[in-house]
Structures are given as C-alpha cells and as structure tokens.
Amino acid sequence: MAALEIVFEKEFRFQVDMTKPQKVHFSYNNVIRDGVIMSNGPVELTVKSTDEGSGMEAIYYKAGDGIEGVLKGESGSMGRITGLEEIGHVPPKVRQMYGAVIELLEEGMDMEDIRVSTITERAGIGKGTAYEYFDTKDEIVACAVVSQIRWMFGWLGEQLEAKADFGEQLSFLLDVVEKKGHCSHSFLRFVHAMTSNSEFNRMIREKMNAEEFAAYRPANVFGRILRQGVERGAIRRDLPIEYMIHCVFSHLLSYMMEIATKDCFRMDAQSLRPFVYRGIMGELCGGMDS
C-alpha cells in the first residue's frame, strides 16, 4: 500500500494493481480547504501513480465525520473510457487510438488479429498509455467502433435535418452512401454488431443500448427525419414510423452492399441508385391523400 495522503478533509489509501497503469478520477462535493468552502459543486481529483508500471485499483476514503468506504466502479469514476463520451471530452491519445483502430479495420484487418501494440504503434503512442484508459484490447476496439458510429450518425442527423424537404434529404443520404466510404463502413459495422452473437459484438450492443447513445441510434436518427417529413406533409401519415424506418434501412442496405461488393445484385451502383430513390419515395410518399 502507498503511504496515506491527506487531500483537503479526506484521507486516502490506494490499492495498487502493479499490472495496469491507469489514471484515477474521484469526484466529490463541498470541497473545503483551510476551513473555507472552495466549491459547492462536484470537483474532480485526479491521481496518477508516478510509477508507470503501477495503477490505482480502488480509493479508500475516510471523511472528517468518521464516514469511510471504498470508491470503485460506479461509486467512484476510475477514469475508464466507455466510448460514449462526447468527442470533445475524449483525451487526444484516446482519439489517436480510435483513429488507428478504424484505419486497421478499414484496411481489412480482422478484429481478432489486432493487438494493443498494433493499435499503439499505429497511433504513435506508448503501449502503456492504452492501459491508462482501457483494460483490454476488446474494450479499445469496441469503444472505437461505438464512438465512430455515434459521431457518424450524429453528423448525419444534423445534415439531414438542415435539408429543405424529404427528397433532398434522401438524395443527400444516397450521396453519403456512395461517396463517403467511412460512413458506409460505420453503417455496415452497426448492422454486423446488431446481428452477430459474438462476445465482442455483444459488448458493442451493450454500449449502444446505453441511455447516452439513444440520440445516435440509427433508428432514432432516421425516425426524427421521417417524423419531420410527416409533419411537413411530405410523407404518408397512414404508415407506422417503425415500418418507414425499416423501408429506408432495407433500401440503403442493398445499395451499400452493391457499392461494397460491386457484384451483389448484378447491377452497378449508378444504375441501382434511381431505383432505390424511387422505391423509397414511392413507398413513403406515393398514394398520399390530397
């Protein structure tokens, strides 16, 4: 055990895990120093071992009123990255790791073949840095995939909501599928994650089922656009929104598969596109009451 350290009015002891260097974040309220209340809001104390080979596994605390306990997991944030953070709040080195993972996946490397050292070498950082934020390679890859899906669908939703009408939104969506390969890859990764029963993809689904991810779920992103079209009178009111989402997804997926494989439906993407456009418009907008 490390020596006791007094921080404001709390006494801390650290349980050290010699195999996992990591940064510990501890939040608490009503910080008092020299008898003066410094803040009434949550304040974060960051502690990091000076020994790069060690890390903090738990925080033992004892307050001035005699209350004591152990902070770990949900009781005290241990500085772990979840993949659900706003991109602006993600540490630069984690963003570098995310970028490295996505590059490796898009280059065709299987997830099982990726190693922590592969990620950190591509990211240009030390291997030990990865363990400041993640416990396993799977966590790094899963967080990178979830973060990319979150960013892509967040950006896509903003772009679509700014368009004047549903026809323009649909044309933009098909342009994105055709011309922005990283967006198509994100969509296909989402489909794979939702349909595969592997432990890795169950980890991704668990993250995407979190409340913090709700606004970025593809069904919710497209649902907002479709409801907008119904309110504008551009889309039929007699169809359930859930079915409309299914309609858009199924057409987009076939279009993406043709672009990705180039021979899936024996029709090139350029020839297929107008049929995809007309198929969605005809099903969602055709036969509307005047």
Secondary structure, DSSP 8 states (H G I E B T S, - for coil): ----EEETTEEEEEEEETT---EEEEEESSEEETTEEEESS-EEEEEE-SSTT-EEEEEEEE-TTS-EEEE-TTSS------S-S-GGGS-HHHHHHHHHHHHHHHTT--GGG--HHHHHHHHTS-HHHHHHH-SSHHHHHHHHHHHHHHHHHHHHHHHHHTSSSHHHHHHHHHHHHHH-HHHHHHHHHHHHHHH--SHHHHHHHHHHTSGGGGGGSHHHHHHHHHHHHHHHTSS-SSS-HHHHHHHHHHHHHHHHHHHHHS-SSSS-HHHHHHHHHHHHHHHHHTT---
